[in-house]
C-alpha cells in the first residue's frame, strides 16, 4: 500500500502538477478574493475562482504534466476532473466561514490539503482516458 502511494504521488508528473497547481491556486485564490470583495457569497466565489482559473490549468497540465496535445475531447472532459475537488473546496470554504467563523478571505486556502490530491487523481484519470499523446 505504501509503495502504491509513493508510486502515485512521489514522481516528476506529480511535482509538475504541483507547480502548476500553485500557479492555478494563486489565480483561483485571487479571483475568489476579488469576488468576495464584490460581496459575492463565499461558496459562489469559490466555484467562480476555480472555474475561471481552470482554463489556464487545462493548457499547462496538458502540455507540461501529461505531455499531450490539447484536443476537444480532453478540453470538454477536463472540467469533469474538477467537479469533486471544486465541490469539496466550496463546502470546506463555507464550513470555515459559516460554521467556524474563520477568515472569509483565506477560507478557500484552508481547503487545499483536501482538494489537491483529489484533483490530481481525477485529472490523471481524465487525461489518461481522453488525452492524446504528442
C-alpha positions in Angstrom: 0.0 0.0 0.0 2.8 2.4 1.0 4.6 1.6 -2.3 1.5 2.4 -4.3 1.1 5.7 -2.6 4.8 6.6 -3.2 4.5 5.5 -6.9 1.4 7.6 -7.4 2.4 10.8 -5.6 6.3 10.9 -5.5 7.2 11.3 -9.1 8.1 14.0 -11.7 4.5 14.2 -13.0 3.1 14.9 -9.6 5.8 17.6 -9.0 4.9 19.3 -12.3 1.2 19.1 -11.4 2.1 20.6 -8.0 4.0 23.6 -9.6 1.1 24.2 -12.0 -1.2 23.8 -9.1 0.5 26.5 -7.2 0.1 28.9 -10.1 -3.5 27.9 -10.6 -4.2 28.1 -6.9 -2.9 31.6 -6.7 -5.1 32.6 -9.6 -8.1 30.9 -8.1 -7.4 32.5 -4.7 -7.0 35.9 -6.1 -10.3 35.5 -8.1 -12.0 34.2 -5.0 -10.8 37.2 -3.0 -11.9 39.6 -5.8 -15.4 38.1 -5.8 -15.7 38.1 -2.0 -14.6 41.7 -2.1 -17.6 42.3 -4.5 -19.9 40.8 -1.9 -20.5 37.5 -3.8 -21.1 34.6 -1.4 -18.1 32.5 -0.4 -19.4 29.3 -2.0 -20.2 31.0 -5.3 -16.9 32.9 -5.1 -15.0 29.7 -4.6 -16.6 28.0 -7.5 -16.2 31.0 -9.8 -12.5 31.2 -8.9 -12.0 27.6 -9.7 -13.9 27.6 -13.0 -12.1 30.7 -14.4 -8.7 29.5 -13.4 -9.4 26.1 -14.9 -8.7 27.3 -18.4 -5.0 28.1 -17.8 -4.7 24.9 -15.8 -6.0 22.8 -18.7 -3.4 24.1 -21.1 -0.5 24.0 -18.6 -1.3 20.5 -17.4 -2.0 19.1 -20.9 1.4 20.3 -22.2 3.7 20.0 -19.2 2.2 17.5 -16.8 0.7 14.9 -19.2 2.8 15.8 -22.3 -0.2 15.7 -24.6 -1.7 17.9 -27.2 -5.0 19.6 -26.4 -8.0 18.0 -28.0 -11.6 19.0 -28.0 -12.4 15.7 -26.2 -9.9 16.3 -23.4 -10.9 20.0 -23.2 -14.6 19.1 -22.8 -13.9 16.3 -20.3 -11.2 18.2 -18.3 -13.7 20.2 -16.2 -15.2 16.9 -15.1 -11.9 16.2 -13.2 -12.5 19.4 -11.2 -16.0 18.6 -10.0 -15.2 16.5 -6.9 -12.4 18.9 -5.8 -14.5 22.0 -6.5 -17.4 20.7 -4.5 -15.2 19.8 -1.6 -13.4 23.1 -1.8 -16.7 25.1 -1.8 -18.1 23.0 1.1 -15.0 23.4 3.2 -14.8 27.1 2.5 -18.4 27.5 3.6 -17.8 25.4 6.7 -14.8 27.5 7.7 -16.8 30.8 7.3 -20.3 29.9 8.3 -19.7 27.2 11.0 -16.3 28.0 12.4 -16.4 31.8 11.7 -13.0 31.7 10.1 -11.5 34.4 7.9 -13.6 34.9 4.8 -10.6 35.9 2.6 -8.5 32.9 3.5 -11.1 30.2 3.9 -10.6 28.7 0.5 -6.8 28.2 1.2 -7.7 26.0 4.2 -9.4 23.5 1.8 -6.2 23.0 -0.2 -4.8 19.9 1.6 -8.1 18.1 0.8 -8.6 19.5 -2.6 -5.2 19.0 -4.2 -4.8 15.2 -4.1 -8.4 14.6 -5.1 -8.0 16.9 -8.1 -4.7 15.1 -9.1 -6.3 11.7 -9.1 -9.4 12.8 -11.0 -7.4 14.8 -13.6 -4.9 12.0 -14.2 -7.8 9.6 -14.9 -9.4 12.1 -17.3 -6.2 12.9 -19.2 -5.1 9.2 -19.5 -8.6 8.3 -20.7 -9.4 11.2 -23.1 -6.0 12.8 -23.8 -3.9 12.4 -26.9 -0.2 11.8 -26.6 2.2 14.1 -28.6 
